[in-house]
């Protein structure tokens, strides 16, 4: 039995599964590695990848981290009301009630910055406005790799603003519009930060990804620098945000970038195993109890149907982690109420034993559990609520 499995089983022996844990030693080691890779630039924590205020507080208390990147306006206001003073909402919002609150509360308006990439989003804010507080604005640059004169595009479908002059034009629109102040620029290179360049057992695919990402980094560095110059000609910027867990060290090396974003690297979910440039330690896990033994080489655990967002496929399923050697049944996968697991280790598992899983992505695990048990060594040293445990399911 692996030492980690022994630790986790002993630490949680007094608790009933299903349950979720965070290994604090791994979490802290991952945080330190993100700071190292950020090369002296502050790391803004992506809240969607953590979804637990206690752990956000823990990482923000460390040197090298500053501010958070939120995923909904309602969450942004909740965090600001809780005391966070630097909240960047990284996704456009259509939450009229939340905009009404933002524009009528001076404390919230000082703390929260909203991202826009279209003048219509500014109009929506004005239509919802309930007060005269100035709204802090961040523009988003499309980071997609463009090839063949723009006929081939590789990257996430996010902002429509791909050229420096497009950003400058929107910057001028913000500058002319009363009640708004442009303070930031962000650019998330999902095709670099969120795509592993070392998929196991697929050397040709790995080579192709590395070639694509190398070209993407070169092109984006030049375009991002041009965009920053163009926007700074219109307004002073407090920050230029870029990157993600998978590209922290590359993005931080760009002179135009003032801060990097990261979040998934703290929990180190399964999808972040496939990177050649860093190796994070699995920190967030969940345990499911064995409730059936259908036959030789098979056990069934309770629950487990926790797929991750993205293109549906086997890589979006949680993976059995401990004991090593278990796998999903190909015709059943991870089930809503029960999940059969195959493999030789199944024969050593008894009814009531635990199988430890890793989620494919990071914070989405917290939508399934109300609390996280924090483990230090072989002890649970604290039990803290997730967003869900505090009564919030923002998305």
C-alpha positions in Angstrom: 0.0 0.0 0.0 1.5 3.4 -1.0 2.5 5.8 1.7 0.0 8.4 0.5 -2.8 6.0 0.6 -1.9 4.9 4.2 -1.8 8.6 5.2 -5.1 9.5 3.7 -6.8 6.4 5.0 -5.5 6.9 8.5 -6.2 10.7 8.5 -9.9 10.1 7.5 -10.6 6.8 9.2 -13.1 8.6 11.5 -15.0 10.0 8.5 -17.5 8.4 6.2 -16.9 8.5 2.5 -17.6 10.0 -0.1 -15.4 12.8 1.1 -12.8 15.2 -0.4 -9.4 16.2 1.0 -6.6 18.6 0.3 -3.1 17.6 1.2 -1.6 20.8 2.6 2.0 19.8 2.1 1.3 19.2 -1.6 -0.8 22.4 -1.9 1.9 24.5 -0.3 4.6 22.9 -2.5 2.6 23.6 -5.6 2.1 27.2 -4.5 5.8 27.7 -4.0 6.5 26.2 -7.4 4.1 28.7 -9.1 5.9 31.6 -7.4 9.3 30.2 -8.6 8.1 29.9 -12.2 6.5 33.4 -12.1 10.1 34.9 -11.9 9.2 37.7 -9.4 5.9 38.7 -11.0 2.8 38.5 -8.8 0.5 35.5 -9.3 -3.2 36.3 -9.4 -5.2 33.3 -8.1 -7.9 31.9 -10.4 -10.8 31.3 -8.0 -12.7 28.9 -10.3 -9.8 26.5 -9.8 -10.0 26.7 -6.0 -13.6 27.5 -5.0 -12.8 27.5 -1.2 -12.3 30.7 0.7 -10.1 29.2 3.3 -7.7 27.9 0.7 -7.8 31.2 -1.2 -6.9 33.0 2.1 -4.1 30.5 2.7 -2.4 31.0 -0.7 -3.0 34.8 -0.7 -1.1 35.0 2.6 2.0 33.7 0.9 4.6 36.0 -0.7 4.3 36.1 -4.5 0.5 36.0 -4.7 -1.7 39.1 -5.1 -5.3 39.4 -6.0 -7.8 36.9 -7.4 -9.4 36.3 -10.8 -13.0 35.4 -10.4 -15.5 33.8 -12.8 -18.9 35.4 -12.1 -19.9 38.9 -11.0 -22.0 37.5 -8.2 -18.9 35.7 -6.9 -16.8 38.8 -7.3 -19.1 40.9 -5.2 -19.3 38.1 -2.5 -15.5 38.0 -2.3 -15.2 41.7 -2.2 -17.8 41.9 0.6 -15.7 39.3 2.4 -12.7 41.6 2.4 -10.8 40.9 -0.8 -9.7 44.2 -2.3 -8.4 43.1 -5.7 -10.9 41.0 -7.7 -10.6 40.8 -11.4 -13.7 39.3 -13.1 -12.2 37.6 -16.1 -15.4 36.9 -18.0 -18.0 39.3 -19.3 -21.2 39.3 -17.3 -24.9 39.9 -18.0 -25.9 39.9 -14.4 -28.0 43.1 -14.2 -28.8 42.8 -10.5 -25.1 42.4 -9.6 -24.2 45.4 -11.8 -26.9 47.4 -10.0 -25.2 46.5 -6.7 -21.7 47.2 -8.0 -22.6 50.7 -9.3 -24.2 51.7 -6.0 -21.6 50.5 -3.5 -18.3 52.4 -3.3 -16.4 49.6 -1.6 -17.4 47.0 -4.2 -16.6 49.4 -7.1 -13.1 50.0 -5.7 -12.4 46.3 -5.3 -13.9 44.7 -8.5 -12.7 45.1 -12.1 -14.9 43.7 -14.9 -13.7 42.4 -18.2 -15.2 43.6 -21.5 -14.5 43.0 -25.2 -17.5 44.7 -26.8 -19.2 48.1 -26.4 -22.5 46.3 -26.0 -21.3 45.1 -22.6 -20.7 48.7 -21.5 -24.3 49.5 -22.6 -25.6 46.6 -20.6 -23.8 47.9 -17.4 -25.3 51.4 -18.0 -28.8 49.9 -18.5 -28.5 48.1 -15.1 -26.8 51.0 -13.3 -28.4 51.9 -10.0 -25.8 54.3 -8.7 -23.0 56.6 -9.9 -20.0 54.6 -8.8 -17.2 54.3 -11.4 -16.8 50.9 -12.9 -13.3 49.6 -13.3 -12.7 47.9 -16.7 -10.3 45.4 -18.1 -10.0 44.6 -21.9 -9.3 41.2 -23.2 -7.0 40.4 -26.1 -7.7 37.3 -28.2 -4.5 35.1 -28.0 -5.2 32.7 -30.8 -2.4 31.5 -33.0 -3.1 32.7 -36.5 -1.5 30.9 -39.4 -1.9 31.0 -43.2 -2.7 34.7 -43.2 -5.3 34.2 -40.5 -7.2 31.4 -42.4 -6.1 28.9 -39.7 -6.9 29.8 -36.1 -5.8 27.8 -33.0 -7.1 28.8 -29.6 -10.1 29.3 -27.4 -13.1 31.2 -28.8 -13.0 34.1 -26.3 -12.5 37.8 -27.1 -13.2 39.1 -30.7 -10.3 41.6 -30.2 -7.3 40.2 -31.8 -5.5 43.3 -33.2 -3.9 46.1 -31.2 -6.0 48.8 -33.0 -9.2 46.9 -32.1 -8.2 47.1 -28.4 -7.2 50.8 -28.8 -10.6 51.5 -30.3 -12.5 49.9 -27.4 -10.1 51.7 -25.0 -11.2 55.0 -26.5 -14.8 54.0 -26.2 -14.3 53.3 -22.5 -12.4 56.5 -22.0 -15.2 58.5 -23.6 -18.0 56.9 -21.7 -18.9 58.5 -18.3 -18.9 56.1 -15.3 -16.1 53.8 -16.5 -12.3 53.7 -16.1 -10.0 51.5 -18.0 -7.4 49.9 -15.6 -6.3 46.6 -17.1 -5.6 44.3 -20.0 -5.7 40.5 -19.9 -4.9 37.8 -22.4 -5.3 34.1 -21.5 -3.5 31.7 -23.9 -5.6 28.6 -23.3 -3.9 26.7 -26.1 -0.6 27.0 -24.3 -1.5 27.2 -20.6 -4.3 24.6 -20.7 -2.9 22.0 -23.1 -0.3 19.6 -21.9 2.7 19.2 -24.1 3.7 15.7 -23.0 0.7 13.4 -23.3 1.7 10.0 -22.1 2.4 7.4 -24.8 1.7 9.9 -27.7 5.2 11.1 -28.8 4.0 12.4 -32.2 1.1 14.4 -30.7 3.5 15.8 -28.0 5.9 17.0 -30.7 3.1 18.6 -32.6 1.8 20.4 -29.5 5.2 21.7 -28.6 5.8 23.1 -32.1 2.4 24.7 -32.0 2.9 26.2 -28.6 6.4 27.5 -29.5 5.0 29.3 -32.5 2.0 30.6 -30.4 4.3 32.0 -27.7 6.4 33.9 -30.2 3.5 35.3 -32.1 1.6 36.3 -28.9 4.5 37.9 -27.2 4.9 40.3 -30.1 1.1 40.9 -30.5 0.6 41.4 -26.7 3.4 44.0 -26.5 1.9 45.9 -29.5 -1.6 45.7 -27.8 -0.2 47.0 -24.5 1.5 50.0 -26.3 -1.7 50.8 -28.2 -3.9 50.7 -25.1 -1.4 52.6 -22.9 -1.5 55.4 -25.5 -5.2 55.8 -24.5 -5.1 55.1 -20.7 -2.7 54.3 -17.9 -3.0 50.6 -17.1 -2.6 49.3 -13.5 -2.0 45.7 -14.7 -1.5 43.5 -17.7 -2.5 39.9 -16.9 -1.6 36.8 -18.8 -0.9 33.1 -18.6 -2.2 30.2 -16.7 -0.8 27.3 -14.8 0.7 25.7 -17.8 2.5 28.8 -19.2 3.4 30.8 -16.1 7.2 30.8 -16.7 6.8 31.7 -20.4 4.3 34.5 -19.9 6.2 36.0 -16.9 9.2 36.4 -19.2 7.3 38.9 -21.4 8.2 42.5 -20.4 4.7 43.7 -21.3 3.1 41.4 -18.7 2.9 42.7 -15.1 1.3 39.7 -13.5 0.4 36.1 -14.3 -2.7 34.1 -13.4 -2.8 30.5 -12.0 -5.1 28.3 -10.0 -5.3 24.7 -11.2 -1.6 24.2 -10.3 -2.5 24.5 -6.6 -4.7 21.3 -6.7 -2.9 19.6 -9.6 -5.7 17.7 -11.2 -5.3 14.9 -13.7 -5.2 17.1 -16.8 -2.1 18.9 -15.5 0.0 15.7 -15.5 0.9 16.1 -19.2 3.4 19.0 -19.0 7.1 18.6 -19.6 8.2 21.9 -17.9 6.8 21.3 -14.4 5.5 18.5 -12.2 2.9 19.5 -9.6 1.9 17.2 -6.7 -1.6 15.9 -6.5 -3.2 17.9 -3.7 -7.0 17.6 -4.1 -8.5 14.1 -4.0 -11.8 12.5 -3.2 -12.5 9.1 -1.7 -15.4 6.7 -2.6 -16.3 3.6 -0.6 -16.3 0.1 -2.0 -19.9 -1.1 -1.7 -19.9 -4.2 -4.0 -17.5 -6.9 -5.2 -19.2 -8.2 -8.4 -16.5 -10.7 -9.3 -12.8 -11.4 -9.7 -10.9 -8.2 -10.5 -13.9 -5.9 -10.0 -15.2 -3.6 -7.2 -18.0 -1.1 -7.3 -17.7 2.2 -5.4 -20.5 4.5 -4.5 -20.9 7.6 -6.7 -18.1 8.9 -9.0 -19.9 10.4 -11.9 -18.1 13.8 -11.7 -17.1 14.6 -15.3 -15.1 17.7 -16.0 -16.1 20.4 -18.4 -14.7 20.6 -22.0 -15.0 18.3 -25.0 -16.5 15.1 -23.7 -14.1 12.1 -23.6 -12.3 9.7 -21.3 -9.9 12.4 -20.3 -12.7 14.3 -18.6 -13.5 11.5 -16.2 -12.0 11.4 -12.7 -9.3 8.8 -12.5 -8.8 6.2 -9.7 -5.5 7.1 -8.2 -5.0 4.9 -5.1 -4.6 2.0 -5.0 -2.7 2.3 -8.3 -3.8 0.0 -11.1 -7.5 0.4 -11.1 -9.4 1.6 -14.2 -12.9 2.4 -15.3 -15.1 -0.3 -17.0 -15.1 0.8 -20.6 -18.9 0.3 -21.1 -19.9 2.1 -17.8 -17.3 4.8 -17.0 -18.0 6.9 -14.0 -21.6 6.4 -12.9 -24.2 8.7 -11.4 -24.7 6.4 -8.3 -22.0 3.7 -8.6 -18.8 3.2 -10.5 -17.3 -0.2 -11.3 -13.5 -0.4 -11.3 -11.4 -3.1 -12.9 -7.9 -4.3 -12.1 -5.9 -6.7 -10.0 -5.9 -4.4 -7.0 -9.7 -4.8 -6.8 -9.2 -8.3 -5.3 -7.5 -6.8 -2.2 -10.3 -4.3 -1.5 -13.0 -5.2 1.0 -16.4 -3.7 1.5 -16.0 -0.3 3.2 -12.4 0.2 1.9 -11.7 3.4 0.0 -10.6 4.2 -3.5 -9.0 7.6 -3.9 -9.6 9.6 -7.1 -8.3 12.7 -8.8 -10.7 14.9 -10.7 -9.8 15.8 -14.3 -9.9 19.5 -13.5 -9.4 21.6 -10.4 -12.1 23.6 -8.7 -15.0 21.7 -10.3 -14.5 19.0 -7.7 -15.8 21.5 -5.1 -19.2 21.6 -6.7 -19.7 18.0 -5.5 -18.6 18.4 -1.9 -19.7 20.8 0.8 -16.4 20.6 2.7 -12.8 19.9 2.2 -10.8 18.0 4.9 -7.3 19.5 5.1 -4.7 16.9 5.8 -1.3 17.5 7.3 0.7 14.3 7.5 -1.6 11.6 8.9 -4.1 14.0 10.5 -7.1 16.1 9.4 -6.1 19.5 10.9 -9.2 21.4 9.7 -12.4 21.0 7.8 -13.4 24.0 5.6 -16.4 24.8 3.5 -16.3 24.9 -0.3 -18.3 27.6 -2.1 -21.1 25.0 -2.3 -20.8 24.4 1.5 -21.3 28.1 2.0 -24.5 28.0 0.0 -23.1 29.3 -3.3 -23.1 27.6 -6.7 -22.2 30.5 -9.0 -22.0 28.4 -12.1 
